Amino acid sequence: MGRPVLHIGNKPLSSWSLRPWLALRKAGIAFDEHMIPLDRPETRAALEALSPGGTVPVLETGGEVIWDSLAICEWAAERAPQIWPSDPGMRARARAVTASMHSGFAALRRACPMDLCRPVAPVALDEATCRDIAAIQAMWAAVRIDEGPFLFGQWSIADAFFTPVAARFYHFAVPLDPAAQIYCDTLLADADYHDWVEAARRENLVPPGHQHA
Ligand SMILES: N[C@@H](CCC(=O)N[C@@H](CS)C(=O)NCC(=O)O)C(=O)O
């Protein structure tokens, strides 16, 4: 069986693609990657040909096609259980915050899309976005444990889901409470994230003005 292939969107913009890419890296699973440029006339047909989900990321492995960032992370965790916390209570909380990010915070996504090539600069944030930012920080404070730099001590899928959030906070110069700032700095200092950012900067396929939540 060949290596799994992770199909992703443009690295500067595709926050959904970044999450499973990090999870596969942290799981130590070797994979090939294939980028499908977004926002082009041929994009829709390419995505629909790839999976019933019609979006990236998509993982192709052993005849299976897995779409959805969280489903791919779970596939990785079945092979590398250490990317969820080992304690059942903590694992349940990690899944809860991950699911909250997966399905929520639409206002933040809309107002502060991930764009790793964006100069760092604040924008005026509407009320709904401020509420999302406060809710994320409150959620982090509620679950964060003291042992280790990540949300649940060791790196977990929850951190994969919050890395694009930290990138949004950074590029939009969002003021954070001190503990949230330290956590975001940790995520943004991660070596695998840096590899993604460097590749994003090398990519020059993105039509100007396009943004993805
Ligand atoms: N829930 C999906 C969302 C994925 C998603 O929305 N991906 C965007 C790119 S970041 C996409 O493929 N959009 C389709 C398009 O641009 O036509 C997941 O978690 O994987």
The ligand as a Gaussian input file, in Angstrom:
#p B3LYP/6-31G(d) Opt

LIG

0 1
 N      -16.001000      20.764000       7.568000
 C      -14.989000      20.691000       6.540000
 C      -14.805000      22.073000       5.930000
 C      -13.747000      22.124000       4.862000
 C      -13.794000      23.387000       4.018000
 O      -14.730000      24.225000       4.110000
 N      -12.774000      23.548000       3.174000
 C      -12.711000      24.671000       2.244000
 C      -11.272000      25.130000       2.042000
 S      -10.477000      25.721000       3.498000
 C      -13.173000      24.220000       0.874000
 O      -12.785000      23.156000       0.427000
 N      -14.005000      25.025000       0.210000
 C      -14.530000      24.685000      -1.070000
 C      -14.285000      25.702000      -2.122000
 O      -13.455000      26.600000      -1.937000
 O      -14.900000      25.591000      -3.193000
 C      -13.703000      20.132000       7.163000
 O      -13.572000      20.201000       8.385000
 O      -12.857000      19.575000       6.457000

